[in-house]
Amino acid sequence: MVDTITQYERIRDEIDQAVAAVIRSGAYINGPVVQQFRENLAAYLGVEHVIPCANGTDALQIALMALQLRPGDEVITTAFTFVATAEVIALLGLKPVFVDVEPDTYNLNPQLIEAAITDKTRAIIPVHLFGQPANMAPIMELARQHGLYVIEDNAQAIGAAYTFADGQRLKTGAIGHIGTTSFYPSKNLGAYGDGGAIFTQDEELAARMWMICNHGSSRRYYHDVVGVNSRLDAIQAAILDIKLRHLDAYNQARIQAADQYDQLLKEEAGIGLPLRAAYAHHVFHQYTIRIKEGREKRDAIQAYLSQQHIPAMIYYPVPLHLQAAYRGYGYKPGDLPVTEQLSEEVLSLPMHSELTQEQTEHVSGHLKAALKQAAGIC
């Protein structure tokens, strides 16, 4: 699904020199390399403050902690995403409120959010799933009307952008009150280990998140709030700073691979291709198709591709509102029909910055054969 080795080979000298420089410096935690990456990432995203941390899950948890919410407060989000988004809500004693998604973008449906808002609602967490921005303008307007915070889960969409009706264009993660991301190795901007970051334009929130990341301390051995230990180490920061210079090229390569898939698969009636929303600059963390006849056919196609040594992943086979860990919140099958249908139909094809035309043709050819076999044609 991801080729990190070939990507490394292309920038081997830059990476090796940067890592060696950190080791020679002896400054492995925080230090000038982390500060340099913070500044460069802030400039790239167009935000005032970047707070690096240990991973993307911590980034979400620290963002919520900084809002000083109380147990029982409600946070609206999507059930069609990785578990971390809801996990941090539950861990903090807050209540995840799941809202259905749009069938074409797979993102939180803004038209359904208002009905889920109660007097306990405090925040909305839209996820920019698979590299496509959620429809942020109506989400931000709803938040403004109801006095809610917006935390963008940007783990899958760093480098993506959203265009507002007036032509203003902002990077995802820089639109809400707080943005978060993951630097897991498979991400569009991936480390060679774990890492994450939090973004905001708000100085007060930034200061609080800095303290939370560092045991609740702004001055050593003096702890003003309850915090955690969540830091991005300097070696990973050095690697990420090099890769940040290449991020737009990596994303463009993903878009080019997606265009190739589109052309190769556009005549296939049995699948739905990914939509590029008019407001979105989609950076294709995943290239996710829909197998229109449902789970049995989808699973058969995945099995066929696996036999051909082609990885194809199902993100996500069980939506969060139906996971055992979240049964206590009272959701049942049928509550989120679009989300549940997507979980029956989606299949992600190999997608990364190193895909070649030959590889997309290879994958598409076997996918077509799989579709025919599943239909009983051959």
N, C-alpha and C positions, 0 to 999 in steps of 0.2 A: 504493500500500500504506500510505503514511503521509502525513498532512497536517500538516506542521510550520508552514505559513504561516498557516492559520486559527488554530491554537493560539497562534502569536505575536501575531496581531491582537487576541486577547482580553486579552492581558496586556502589550500594547505599551508603555504608559506606565511600568509597573513595570520592565520590562526596559531600556527606553531610559534611564531615570533611573539604574538600577544600573550600566549600562555606562559612562555618562557620568561617574559618580562615580569609577569606577576610573581612567578616563583622566585626570581632573583630579587624582587623588591621585599619579599617577606611580609607584605601587607595583604593578607588573605581574606580578611573580613572588613567590609566597608573600604575606606581608603580612597585614593584619587581615581582609581580605575572605575569603581562603582559610581563615584560622583560624575565622572566624564560620561558614562553611559546614561545616567539619569538626565543630564543636560541634553544630550543628543536625542534621546527618546522624547523628551518634552518638546524640543524644537520640531521633531518630525510630526508629532501628534498635534501640535499647536495648543498645548496645555501649560499652565504655570507650574504645576507640581507633579512630579513622579516619585512614588515611594516604592522602591524595589522590595521584594519579599521572597519567601522561600518557594512558593508555588502558587498556582492559580486558585486553589481552594482556600488557602490562607488569605489571598487577596480579597475574595468575596467575604470571608468571615470578618476580616479586619474592617472592611468597608461598612458592614452592618454594625459592628461594635462601635464604630465611630459615630454612628447616628444616635447612639444612646437610647435605643428602643427598649421597651419593657416586655417581660414575658407575657405572652398572649397577644401582643401586637401582630397584625397581619401583614404579610408581604405577598403581593401578587406576582406570579411568574408562570412559566410554561412547564408543562409536564413532558414535553418532547425535547429533551436535552439530556446531557450527562448529569448524573446524580448529584454532583457537587453543588449545583445551583440551589437545589432544595435542601441538601444535607446541612449546609451552614445555617439555613433558616431554622431548621429543627434543632440543631445543636445548641443554638442560643435561646431556646425556649420560645421562639416566635412561631407563628402559624403560617405554613405555606398555603396560599390560596391559588389553585391551578385554574388557568383560563385556557380555552382552546386556541388553536393556531390557525393560520391561513392555509388553505390546501395547496396553494401554489408556491409560497415562499417558505413554508414550514415554520414561520415565526409567529410570535404572539399576535393575536388578532386585536387591534386597537378597538374595534367596534364592540367587542365583548367585555372590555375591561371595566367600563363604568358600572355595569350591572353587578360586578363582583366587589365594588368598593363599599365598605361599611364604616361605621364610626371608629372601628379599630384598625383600619388600613393605614399604614404608615409609609409604605414604599412599593415600588414596582421594579422588578428585575427583568427587563427584556434581554433575550439572548440573541446575538447575531449569529444564527446557526449556519454551519457549513460554509461560512465566509460571506453570507449575504446580510446586509444590514436589515434590522427590523425597521418597521415604518415609524420613525422616531417623532416626526412632527405631531401627529395626533396624540402620541403617548406623552410627550412633554406638555402638550396643552391640557390634557386630562390631569396631569400631575400639578400643573399650575392652578387649575380650577379648584382642586381638592386639597392643596397644600401637602403634596406627597413628595418624597424623595424618589429619584430615579438612579438606579445603579445599573450600568451597562455591563453585561457579561460579554466581554470582547475576546474571550479565549480562542475563538475560532476565526476571528476576522480582523486581526491587526493589519493595518494598511488599507482596509476597506474605507469607503466614504459614503456619506449621505448628502443628497442635494435637496434643499428645501424649495418650496414653491417660489420664493423670491430670488432663487439662484445661488443663495449661500451654500457653500459646500464645506462640510466638516468631516474630519476623520471620526470613525466610530471609536467610542471610548472617551471622546472629548465633547459629547453632546449632553449627557446627563449630569447630575450633581457629582457622581463618581463613576469612573470606569475601571474595570479590572481586566487583567489578561493573564495567560499562562505561557511560560516558555518551555513547556514540555517538548522533548526533541522532535516530535512529529508535527508541531505547530508551524505555521507559516514563518514565524520568527522563533526558531527553536534553539534551545541551549544544548549542551552535551551532558545534560543532567537535568535537574529540576530547577524551577525558578518561576517567579511571577512578578507582577507590578500592579500598582494602583495609581490612578490619575485623577486629578481634580483641578479646577480653577479656584477653589475656595481655600484661602489661606488657613482659616481656623480648622476646617476639616483635615487639611494636610498636616497641620501640627499635631492634631489628635491621633491621626493614623501613624505618624512617625513614632509617637510615644508608645502606641499599642504594639507596634512591631518590635520595640525595644524594651520589653518587660514593663511597659507603662511609664517609661522614664525618659525625661528630656535632659537630665543631668545624672551622671553616674551615681548609683546607690540611693537616688531619691526618686520615689515612685508615686506619681500623681494619680494614675488610673491603673486598673487591673489590665495587664497586657499579656502578650505572648512573646515567644522568641522566634522571629521569622525574618531572616535576612537572606539576601542574594549574595553568594560568595563572589570574591573578586575574579576568580578564574572564569566563572560563568559570565560575569559582567563583561570581561574582556572579549570573550567569544561572541557574545550578543552584540557588542559594540561594532565588531567587524561585520557581523552578518546584517546588522541594521543598514549598513551602507549598500547592501545588495538586496534589501527587502523588496523594493519596488520592482526590480528585475525578476526576483523569484515569483512575485505575484503575477507579473505579466506573463511569465512562462506558464503558470497555472491557468491563466485565462486563455492562453493560446492552446493548451492541451484540451481545455473545455470546449473551445471552438472546434477543434478537430473531432472530438467525440460527437458534438452536435451535428456536424456535417455527415459523419459516418453512420449515425443512428437516426437521423431525422425521418427516414421512411419507415421506421419500424412502428407499426400500429399498436403493438402490445406493450409499449412502454411510454412513460411520460418523462420528458427531459427537464432538467432544471430550468426554472424561470430566472431571468435577470429583471428584477423590478426596475421601473423607469427611474426611480429616485436613487437607485443603488449602484455603487461601484463594487461588484461582487468579486471576491478574491479567491474563491474556490478552495477553501480548506478541504472540502470534499466535493466530489462530483457524484451527486445522488440522484438516481433515477427512481421511477415508480413502476413496479410490475403490476399492471392494472387488474389482473385476475386474482390477486391476493396471495396470502401466505404460502399455500401449498405450492403454487407455481413459482413464487419467489424463492422459496427454499430449495426447490429442485434446480433452479437456475444457478443458485449459489453453489450447490453441490457439484454441478457439472463444471462450472468454472474452476472449482477447487481441484477437480480431477485433472484439469489442464494446467495446474500449477499457477492459476491466476487468482490472487486474493481479491475477494469482494466481501465487504463487511456490511452488517446490518446495524445501523445507528438510528433508532434504538428498538430492540425487539419487544420490550415491555415498557410502556410509558410510566412515568414516575407515580402518577396517582393510583396505579394498580400494582405497584411494588409492595411486597410484604411489609417493608419498613414504614410505609406511609398509609397503611390501612386504617390506622387510628384517626385519620382526619375525615373519614366518612365518605370517601369517593367509591363509586362502583362502576362496573362496565356500562358503557353508554353515556356517562356523564360528559365525556369529551370526545364526541364522535369523529371529528377530523383527526385528532391525535391518534386515536385508536386505529383508524383506517390506515394512516401513514405507517404505523408500526407493523401493519400487515403487509405493506407494499414496498417499502423503501429498500434500496440496495445501492451501496456506494462502490464505485469502481476505483481502481488505482488512480491516485492523484498526488502529484508532487512536482517540484520545480524541474526535475530532471527527465520527465517523460519525453520520449521522442515520438515522431510521427509513426515510426515502425511499431512502437509499443502500443500506441492508441489504436492502430489498425489491427494489431494482434488481439488486443482485448476485445475490440468491437466485433471482429470476425467470430471469435468464440462465443461472444454474447448472442450474436445472431443465430449461431448454431444451437445454442442452448435454448433460445426462444422457440426454434423450430421443433427441437426434441420435446420440449415441455408441451407443445401444442399437438404432439403426436404425428408431426409431418414426417419426421425421419427417426 
